[in-house]
């Protein structure tokens, strides 16, 4: 099952992916928004109920850790985006991304190299999204 996150949940997950296992106070300190301790705890408990994080007991507190890899979440979000906004088409997504003209020359070079490698290897992403 693909993991789905709210924006706030993603903020918390990013802390866990970046820092590794954290206490509630650690997560709270790393967030850009100034949230109440109880709000962060609620988000963590929600993520745990969804199976996206776990915890170990540490003294009177809990140390939370991600059980979903960041790459898995990225893949899920990309598939969702392609289905909902691009009719399931990676080509339409790529076309839109390139047409925005916000990519640097280096980013375009790396993308071309990835596309060239995929076509040389006969790698196909059809049916994966």
N, C-alpha and C positions, 0 to 999 in steps of 0.2 A: 504494500500500500504506500502510495506517495505521501510524504509528509507535507502538510500545508501549515503555514505560519502567518499570523498577523504581523504587521509592521513592528509592533512593540515586542512580540515574541522573537522576531528576527534580531532585534537589537540585543536582547538577552542571549540568544543563541550565539551571536557574533562574539560576545564577551567570552562565552564558554569555549568556542572554537579557537579564539586568539590566545586566551590565558590558560586554558585547561580547567581542571576542577577548581571551583570557587565556593566560598561561603556567600551567603546572601549579601552581606555588607561589601564584599569584594565586587560582586556583580553591580551593586548599586553605585559604588564609587567609579566604576568604569563607564557607566551610561552617560550619554551626553545630556539627557534630561534629568532634572532633579526630582526623582520619584521617591515617595515615602518607602521606608523599609517594608511595610506591610504590602504595598503594591507590588514591589519586586518579588516578595515571597509568594504572593498570589500568582504572579506570572510563572514563577518557577514550579509551583504546585500544579498549575494548569498544564505546563509543558510535560511534567512528569506523568500526569494522568493520561496524556495523549501518547505516552511512550517515547517521547523525543529526548528526555533526559532521565538520569537516575541520580541517586545520592548515596553517600556513605555517612554514617554517623561520626561526628567529631566533637567530643565533649557534649555540650548541651545543644550544639547546632548540627547542621547538615552541610556537607560539601557536595555541591551539585556538579555533574559532568554530563556532557553531550553523549547521547547514544546514537544519534544520527550524524553521519559524516557531512561536512559542509558540501562536498561534491554531490552527495545524494540530494541534498536540499536544492542545490543549484540546478541539477538535472530535472528535478520535479517542477521547479518554478519555470524553467524554460519550456518544458513540455506543456505546462498549463498555459503559458503565454502564447505559445504557437497555436494551441487548440482554440483558445478563446479569441485571439485578435488576428491571427494569420491563417485561419482555416486549415490548420495543421501543416502549413507549408514552411519549411526551413528556407526555401528560396525567397519567399515573400519577406520573411523576417530579415534575412541577410540584405535583401534589396533595400528595405526600409532603413536598416542600420547604416548602410553605405551612403544612401541618398541624404541622410541627415548632415553629411559633410562635417562631422565633428571628430572623425578619426584622423589621427596623425599619419604622416607618410610612413613612419615606422610601424604603426599598427596595421596599416594596409599591406605593407610588405610582409609582415608575419602572417596575416590572413591569407595572402596569395600563396605563401609557402605551404601553409596548412592545406589549402585547397589543392595545390599541385601534388603534395604528398598523398592526399586521399585519392586523387584520381590515378596516380601511378600505381598505388597499392591495390586499386580496385575496391577500396573501402567505400562502403555505402552506408549512409545513415538512414536510408528509407526504412520505414517501419519501426524505427527506434523511438520516434517521438510520439 
